């Protein structure tokens, strides 16, 4: 286990961030093994999983196309002493993460089984159902700090809506998650029924990076290295922001809240400037947009902070935060992944107590209505 | 003609394959384009009637924006005040699937621009258009044109068949470096891939927006594949890429590199410092924040005065009025971007006579 996390905090480290209870908008729980899902997965799909496995648009059965920098992209100190993979042991998650960092609420983001990338949409929907049940039974019901999202892959709209209805009836889920890389960009009209329902239910739409969609990670093709693929997550998010805004999703659903998770926030300022810069020129193509793109972003979108940018100059991070707006930022740690942001050290620029409170707690409290 | 302002990105337009280019095609392709009616290779990225593709006052009475030399001269030189300008021809040769057709059309474009533009106005320079579909043929085309000092760079599209750092392109970069030709990457796509990982967008507006992400992917590819280590004298010019995304892009690249550099041990410096040394960027569009302080902040964050190159993007409609310099730029940047930086970036720009 890590020396850093097991020793008591020094006076200097015990900043306002730790005295303030935090809401962590991105925590990754994991199944121990496929059998964890048996009680939630019909026999047919258990057999399917055993016999055929997942069918992804990637070359390998057992690993990702770009070997990660660490096993399961996890912190090397996050493997539970009891065995199992990082994120699979609630007691250890409490000891290592929730308790020492004083997490008031943690939002679960499940990536197991490449849940949004399954080519067999019926199988994908079955494991989404199972995972949605498992989030409550294994996590939220055992620790009330942990909050579950409804995972609903958008490429089969009927199944997605059915799953949203089924989960929403419990009143226990705080968000509807859709795939960041589906068959088409998120703004396309075929996906709007989800947004309509999310707005009615008052549940934010969550979009967490990762997985494999129908397209290469970049407009120029497939990169060679993980270093490239990793950064392309930010490009994915920028493209989805443009798709949602330009197709008119926030215009059509003015009460819909949209949360971008694990895209960071460095790219947002220039994305708003670029959309605004070219708005006049393209306005005749998108007459459905009534306002400048940045206005929609500043009202209906929120962004989790990890991986936070680390410019050499602290003042540059400060400028960035002001451009994006403190109101738009939700703290996230990405525990237990290797690029985890520690709330005590992540922001390498001074924040006022009021700003800290918003980013680490009250913004998320309002978005998710805790 | 005194060197006072070098416009690094203007766009003469090819009227058509069977018209403009016909005299410059070899016999085989002359026969082919006529008998098979091969034409209409304007890039999907720039439909001629789209507002962005031509400012209203820069549209000729007939023909595409940028197709009339005298009009381009009036606009780029008389109106916008350039003393010299680099012609970057955006026509579909780079998007053709047949590598021989691509090479034949690139050759014709280069010979056409030399004969009908460069020879008509000594203030003009041009980029060599090359068929990246077949790197060996791209090298041939560079070698064929390299003796002509009026060609000052090699032009490729931001979205081609594979990312530009990949090793099969390295002979092209060896040739470019040898002849002191920077690699100019211009907005535009061969439409091999959706412009981003999320898929095909509905709108041109959205497509144009995500071009910036394609440029970012190309920079990462060039850096991480080790192109700048292998070709230490190669410069890359991003053209019509937007500029204001650079700071956050470089921060993220540095952070990612610090975390996973074990994967690319040949990349021995932070990506941002490699980018500052090797990459240049044209200043239209800039995609600036609205206020002067923020513009100064963006420039400060980029952290180099050498990266910026004056460009109008004529006849593309990036701004109104007669001043192609984006508003609110610090004086120190304006002073360098018009002459010093272009001369340093394009060493073949021998403009004194």
Interface residues (C-beta under 8 A of the other chain):
Chain A: X67 X69 X180 X181 X182 X183 X184 X185 X186 X187 X188 X213 X214 X215 X216 X217 X218 X219 X220 X221 X222 X223 X224 X225 X226 X227 X228 X230 X231 X232 X234 X235 X236 X238 X239 X240 X242 X243 X246 X247 X264 X266 X267 X269 X270 X271 X273 X274 X275 X277 X278 X279 X281 X282 X284 X285 X286 X307 X309 X310 X311 X313 X316 X319 X320 X323 X338 X339
Chain B: X51 X52 X158 X159 X160 X161 X162 X163 X164 X165 X166 X189 X192 X193 X194 X195 X196 X197 X198 X199 X200 X201 X202 X203 X204 X205 X206 X208 X209 X210 X211 X212 X213 X214 X216 X217 X218 X220 X221 X224 X225 X242 X244 X245 X247 X248 X249 X251 X252 X253 X254 X255 X256 X257 X259 X260 X261 X262 X263 X264 X285 X286 X287 X288 X289 X294 X297 X300 X301 X317
